Each structure stands twice: as C-alpha cells, then as structure tokens.
Amino acid sequence: MAGADFGYVGGAPGKIDLYVDKTVVKRGIATEHATDALIRLS
C-alpha cells in the first residue's frame, strides 16, 4: 500500500480498515463490504 492514494488492510479477522494516503478513515468494515466501501471513498 506504500505510495497508494487509497487502500485497505486487514484489521481483525473478517474486518478491514480503510486508508486515504497513510491516514485511517474507517475501521472494522466487514470484508464482504470492503470493495464497495473503498470505491465510495474515491
């Protein structure tokens, strides 16, 4: 994710955290909603 504008990283089992640049903007999103949540950030 280094150098990416947007990204997501596993935060807990079955959950991800969303990042813009290097700042977390939302935590604990269910993995089945991760892609949609990331798309909504852009």
C-alpha distance matrix in Angstrom:
0.0 3.8 6.1 5.3 8.4 8.0 6.3 8.1 8.5 12.0 14.1 17.5 19.3 19.1 17.1 13.6 12.3 11.1 9.3 10.3 9.0 8.8 11.8 12.4 14.7 15.9 16.3 18.0 17.7 19.3 17.2 19.8 19.0 15.2 15.0 17.9 16.6 13.4 15.7 18.1 15.7 15.8
3.8 0.0 3.8 5.6 8.8 9.9 9.3 11.4 11.6 15.0 16.6 20.1 22.2 22.4 20.2 16.7 15.0 13.6 11.0 11.2 8.6 8.2 11.8 13.5 16.1 18.0 18.5 20.6 20.7 22.7 20.8 23.5 22.5 18.7 18.5 21.2 19.6 16.3 18.5 20.5 17.7 17.5
6.1 3.8 0.0 3.8 6.6 9.0 9.9 12.9 14.1 17.7 19.3 22.9 25.1 24.9 22.4 18.7 16.7 14.6 11.5 10.5 7.5 8.6 12.1 14.4 16.4 18.8 20.0 22.5 22.2 24.3 22.6 24.8 23.5 19.7 19.0 21.3 19.8 16.2 17.8 19.7 16.7 15.9
5.3 5.6 3.8 0.0 3.8 5.5 6.7 10.2 12.2 15.9 17.7 21.3 23.2 22.5 20.1 16.3 14.5 11.9 9.3 8.2 6.4 8.5 11.3 12.9 14.3 16.4 17.9 20.1 19.4 21.4 19.6 21.6 20.1 16.4 15.4 17.5 16.2 12.6 14.0 16.1 13.3 12.4
8.4 8.8 6.6 3.8 0.0 3.8 7.0 10.6 13.3 17.0 18.4 22.0 24.1 23.1 20.3 16.5 14.2 10.9 8.1 5.7 4.7 8.1 10.0 11.6 12.2 14.7 17.0 19.5 18.6 21.0 19.8 21.5 19.3 15.9 14.9 16.2 14.5 11.0 12.1 13.5 10.4 9.4
8.0 9.9 9.0 5.5 3.8 0.0 3.8 7.3 10.5 14.0 15.5 18.9 20.9 19.6 16.7 13.0 11.0 7.6 5.7 4.6 6.0 8.5 9.4 9.8 10.0 11.8 13.9 16.2 14.9 17.3 16.0 17.7 15.5 12.1 11.3 12.7 11.0 7.4 9.2 10.8 7.9 7.9
6.3 9.3 9.9 6.7 7.0 3.8 0.0 3.7 6.9 10.4 12.3 15.6 17.4 16.2 13.6 9.9 8.4 5.9 5.2 6.7 7.9 8.9 9.9 9.3 10.2 11.0 12.1 13.8 12.7 14.7 13.1 15.2 13.6 9.9 9.7 12.0 10.4 7.2 9.9 11.9 9.8 10.6
8.1 11.4 12.9 10.2 10.6 7.3 3.7 0.0 3.8 6.9 8.8 12.0 13.7 12.5 9.9 6.2 5.5 4.5 5.9 8.9 10.7 10.5 10.8 8.9 10.0 9.5 9.6 10.6 9.7 11.4 9.9 12.6 11.4 7.6 8.8 11.4 9.6 7.4 10.9 12.7 11.2 12.9
8.5 11.6 14.1 12.2 13.3 10.5 6.9 3.8 0.0 3.8 6.1 9.3 11.1 11.0 8.7 5.4 5.4 6.8 8.0 11.5 12.6 11.3 11.8 9.7 11.7 10.9 9.6 10.1 10.3 11.6 10.0 13.4 13.1 9.6 11.5 14.3 12.6 11.0 14.6 16.2 14.8 16.6
12.0 15.0 17.7 15.9 17.0 14.0 10.4 6.9 3.8 0.0 3.8 5.9 7.4 7.7 6.0 4.3 6.3 9.1 11.2 14.8 16.2 14.6 14.6 12.0 13.8 12.0 9.6 8.8 9.4 9.9 8.5 12.2 12.7 10.0 12.6 15.3 13.8 13.1 16.7 18.2 17.3 19.5
14.1 16.6 19.3 17.7 18.4 15.5 12.3 8.8 6.1 3.8 0.0 3.8 7.1 8.2 5.7 4.8 5.6 9.3 11.4 15.1 16.6 14.6 13.8 10.8 12.6 10.5 7.4 6.7 8.8 10.0 10.0 13.8 13.8 11.6 14.7 16.9 14.7 14.6 18.3 19.1 18.0 20.7
17.5 20.1 22.9 21.3 22.0 18.9 15.6 12.0 9.3 5.9 3.8 0.0 3.8 6.1 5.1 6.7 8.7 12.5 15.0 18.8 20.4 18.4 17.5 14.3 15.7 13.1 9.5 7.3 9.5 9.5 9.9 13.5 14.3 12.9 16.3 18.4 16.6 17.1 20.7 21.4 20.8 23.6
19.3 22.2 25.1 23.2 24.1 20.9 17.4 13.7 11.1 7.4 7.1 3.8 0.0 3.8 5.5 8.3 11.3 14.8 17.6 21.4 23.1 21.4 20.7 17.5 18.7 15.8 12.4 9.5 10.6 9.1 9.0 12.1 13.9 13.1 16.3 18.5 17.4 18.2 21.5 22.5 22.4 25.2
19.1 22.4 24.9 22.5 23.1 19.6 16.2 12.5 11.0 7.7 8.2 6.1 3.8 0.0 3.8 7.1 10.7 13.6 16.9 20.4 22.7 21.5 20.7 17.3 17.8 14.7 11.8 8.6 8.3 5.9 5.5 8.4 10.4 10.1 13.3 15.3 14.6 15.7 18.7 19.8 20.2 22.9
17.1 20.2 22.4 20.1 20.3 16.7 13.6 9.9 8.7 6.0 5.7 5.1 5.5 3.8 0.0 3.8 7.1 10.1 13.5 17.1 19.4 18.2 17.1 13.6 14.0 10.9 8.0 5.0 5.2 4.6 5.2 8.7 9.3 8.3 11.9 13.6 12.1 13.2 16.5 17.2 17.2 20.1
13.6 16.7 18.7 16.3 16.5 13.0 9.9 6.2 5.4 4.3 4.8 6.7 8.3 7.1 3.8 0.0 3.8 6.6 9.8 13.4 15.7 14.7 13.8 10.5 11.2 8.6 6.5 5.4 5.2 6.5 6.1 9.7 9.2 6.8 10.1 12.2 10.2 10.4 14.0 14.9 14.3 17.1
12.3 15.0 16.7 14.5 14.2 11.0 8.4 5.5 5.4 6.3 5.6 8.7 11.3 10.7 7.1 3.8 0.0 3.8 6.6 10.3 12.6 11.4 10.1 6.7 7.7 5.7 4.3 5.7 6.4 9.2 9.5 12.6 11.2 8.5 11.3 12.9 10.1 9.8 13.6 13.9 12.5 15.4
11.1 13.6 14.6 11.9 10.9 7.6 5.9 4.5 6.8 9.1 9.3 12.5 14.8 13.6 10.1 6.6 3.8 0.0 3.8 7.0 9.9 9.7 8.4 5.7 5.7 5.2 6.4 8.6 8.0 11.0 11.0 13.4 11.2 8.2 9.9 11.1 8.0 6.9 10.6 10.9 8.9 11.7
9.3 11.0 11.5 9.3 8.1 5.7 5.2 5.9 8.0 11.2 11.4 15.0 17.6 16.9 13.5 9.8 6.6 3.8 0.0 3.8 6.2 6.1 5.3 4.3 5.5 7.3 9.0 11.9 11.8 14.8 14.5 17.0 14.7 11.5 12.5 13.8 10.8 8.7 11.8 12.2 9.3 11.3
10.3 11.2 10.5 8.2 5.7 4.6 6.7 8.9 11.5 14.8 15.1 18.8 21.4 20.4 17.1 13.4 10.3 7.0 3.8 0.0 3.8 5.8 5.4 6.5 6.6 9.6 12.1 15.2 14.8 17.9 17.6 19.6 17.0 13.9 14.1 14.9 12.1 9.5 11.7 11.9 8.3 9.4
9.0 8.6 7.5 6.4 4.7 6.0 7.9 10.7 12.6 16.2 16.6 20.4 23.1 22.7 19.4 15.7 12.6 9.9 6.2 3.8 0.0 3.8 5.7 8.3 9.7 12.7 14.8 17.9 17.9 20.8 20.2 22.4 20.2 16.8 16.8 18.1 15.5 12.6 14.6 15.2 11.6 11.9
8.8 8.2 8.6 8.5 8.1 8.5 8.9 10.5 11.3 14.6 14.6 18.4 21.4 21.5 18.2 14.7 11.4 9.7 6.1 5.8 3.8 0.0 3.8 6.7 9.4 12.2 13.5 16.7 17.4 20.4 19.9 22.7 20.7 17.3 18.1 19.6 16.8 14.3 17.0 17.5 14.0 15.0
11.8 11.8 12.1 11.3 10.0 9.4 9.9 10.8 11.8 14.6 13.8 17.5 20.7 20.7 17.1 13.8 10.1 8.4 5.3 5.4 5.7 3.8 0.0 3.8 6.2 9.3 11.0 14.6 15.5 18.9 19.1 21.8 19.6 16.6 17.8 18.7 15.5 13.7 16.5 16.2 12.8 14.6
12.4 13.5 14.4 12.9 11.6 9.8 9.3 8.9 9.7 12.0 10.8 14.3 17.5 17.3 13.6 10.5 6.7 5.7 4.3 6.5 8.3 6.7 3.8 0.0 3.8 5.9 7.2 10.8 11.9 15.4 16.0 18.7 16.5 13.8 15.6 16.5 13.0 11.9 15.2 14.8 11.9 14.4
14.7 16.1 16.4 14.3 12.2 10.0 10.2 10.0 11.7 13.8 12.6 15.7 18.7 17.8 14.0 11.2 7.7 5.7 5.5 6.6 9.7 9.4 6.2 3.8 0.0 3.8 7.0 10.5 10.9 14.6 15.7 17.9 15.1 12.9 14.6 14.6 10.9 10.4 13.3 12.1 9.4 12.4
15.9 18.0 18.8 16.4 14.7 11.8 11.0 9.5 10.9 12.0 10.5 13.1 15.8 14.7 10.9 8.6 5.7 5.2 7.3 9.6 12.7 12.2 9.3 5.9 3.8 0.0 3.8 7.0 7.4 11.2 12.8 15.0 12.3 10.6 13.1 13.0 9.3 10.0 13.2 12.0 10.3 13.8
16.3 18.5 20.0 17.9 17.0 13.9 12.1 9.6 9.6 9.6 7.4 9.5 12.4 11.8 8.0 6.5 4.3 6.4 9.0 12.1 14.8 13.5 11.0 7.2 7.0 3.8 0.0 3.8 5.9 9.4 11.2 14.0 12.1 10.6 13.8 14.3 11.0 11.8 15.4 14.7 13.5 16.9
18.0 20.6 22.5 20.1 19.5 16.2 13.8 10.6 10.1 8.8 6.7 7.3 9.5 8.6 5.0 5.4 5.7 8.6 11.9 15.2 17.9 16.7 14.6 10.8 10.5 7.0 3.8 0.0 3.8 6.4 8.8 11.6 10.5 9.7 13.3 14.0 11.3 12.9 16.3 15.9 15.5 18.9
17.7 20.7 22.2 19.4 18.6 14.9 12.7 9.7 10.3 9.4 8.8 9.5 10.6 8.3 5.2 5.2 6.4 8.0 11.8 14.8 17.9 17.4 15.5 11.9 10.9 7.4 5.9 3.8 0.0 3.8 6.3 8.4 6.7 6.3 10.0 10.4 8.1 10.2 13.3 13.0 13.3 16.6
19.3 22.7 24.3 21.4 21.0 17.3 14.7 11.4 11.6 9.9 10.0 9.5 9.1 5.9 4.6 6.5 9.2 11.0 14.8 17.9 20.8 20.4 18.9 15.4 14.6 11.2 9.4 6.4 3.8 0.0 3.8 5.5 5.5 6.4 10.0 10.7 9.7 11.9 14.6 14.9 15.8 18.8
17.2 20.8 22.6 19.6 19.8 16.0 13.1 9.9 10.0 8.5 10.0 9.9 9.0 5.5 5.2 6.1 9.5 11.0 14.5 17.6 20.2 19.9 19.1 16.0 15.7 12.8 11.2 8.8 6.3 3.8 0.0 3.8 5.3 4.9 8.0 9.9 9.8 11.0 13.6 14.8 15.8 18.2
19.8 23.5 24.8 21.6 21.5 17.7 15.2 12.6 13.4 12.2 13.8 13.5 12.1 8.4 8.7 9.7 12.6 13.4 17.0 19.6 22.4 22.7 21.8 18.7 17.9 15.0 14.0 11.6 8.4 5.5 3.8 0.0 3.8 5.7 7.5 8.6 9.7 11.5 13.1 14.4 16.2 18.4
19.0 22.5 23.5 20.1 19.3 15.5 13.6 11.4 13.1 12.7 13.8 14.3 13.9 10.4 9.3 9.2 11.2 11.2 14.7 17.0 20.2 20.7 19.6 16.5 15.1 12.3 12.1 10.5 6.7 5.5 5.3 3.8 0.0 3.8 5.8 5.6 6.1 8.7 10.2 10.8 12.8 15.2
15.2 18.7 19.7 16.4 15.9 12.1 9.9 7.6 9.6 10.0 11.6 12.9 13.1 10.1 8.3 6.8 8.5 8.2 11.5 13.9 16.8 17.3 16.6 13.8 12.9 10.6 10.6 9.7 6.3 6.4 4.9 5.7 3.8 0.0 3.8 5.6 5.2 6.1 8.7 10.0 11.0 13.3
15.0 18.5 19.0 15.4 14.9 11.3 9.7 8.8 11.5 12.6 14.7 16.3 16.3 13.3 11.9 10.1 11.3 9.9 12.5 14.1 16.8 18.1 17.8 15.6 14.6 13.1 13.8 13.3 10.0 10.0 8.0 7.5 5.8 3.8 0.0 3.8 5.5 5.1 6.2 8.7 10.2 11.5
17.9 21.2 21.3 17.5 16.2 12.7 12.0 11.4 14.3 15.3 16.9 18.4 18.5 15.3 13.6 12.2 12.9 11.1 13.8 14.9 18.1 19.6 18.7 16.5 14.6 13.0 14.3 14.0 10.4 10.7 9.9 8.6 5.6 5.6 3.8 0.0 3.8 5.4 5.1 6.3 8.9 10.5
16.6 19.6 19.8 16.2 14.5 11.0 10.4 9.6 12.6 13.8 14.7 16.6 17.4 14.6 12.1 10.2 10.1 8.0 10.8 12.1 15.5 16.8 15.5 13.0 10.9 9.3 11.0 11.3 8.1 9.7 9.8 9.7 6.1 5.2 5.5 3.8 0.0 3.8 5.5 5.2 6.7 9.4
13.4 16.3 16.2 12.6 11.0 7.4 7.2 7.4 11.0 13.1 14.6 17.1 18.2 15.7 13.2 10.4 9.8 6.9 8.7 9.5 12.6 14.3 13.7 11.9 10.4 10.0 11.8 12.9 10.2 11.9 11.0 11.5 8.7 6.1 5.1 5.4 3.8 0.0 3.8 5.4 5.4 7.2
15.7 18.5 17.8 14.0 12.1 9.2 9.9 10.9 14.6 16.7 18.3 20.7 21.5 18.7 16.5 14.0 13.6 10.6 11.8 11.7 14.6 17.0 16.5 15.2 13.3 13.2 15.4 16.3 13.3 14.6 13.6 13.1 10.2 8.7 6.2 5.1 5.5 3.8 0.0 3.8 5.4 5.6
18.1 20.5 19.7 16.1 13.5 10.8 11.9 12.7 16.2 18.2 19.1 21.4 22.5 19.8 17.2 14.9 13.9 10.9 12.2 11.9 15.2 17.5 16.2 14.8 12.1 12.0 14.7 15.9 13.0 14.9 14.8 14.4 10.8 10.0 8.7 6.3 5.2 5.4 3.8 0.0 3.8 5.6
15.7 17.7 16.7 13.3 10.4 7.9 9.8 11.2 14.8 17.3 18.0 20.8 22.4 20.2 17.2 14.3 12.5 8.9 9.3 8.3 11.6 14.0 12.8 11.9 9.4 10.3 13.5 15.5 13.3 15.8 15.8 16.2 12.8 11.0 10.2 8.9 6.7 5.4 5.4 3.8 0.0 3.8
15.8 17.5 15.9 12.4 9.4 7.9 10.6 12.9 16.6 19.5 20.7 23.6 25.2 22.9 20.1 17.1 15.4 11.7 11.3 9.4 11.9 15.0 14.6 14.4 12.4 13.8 16.9 18.9 16.6 18.8 18.2 18.4 15.2 13.3 11.5 10.5 9.4 7.2 5.6 5.6 3.8 0.0
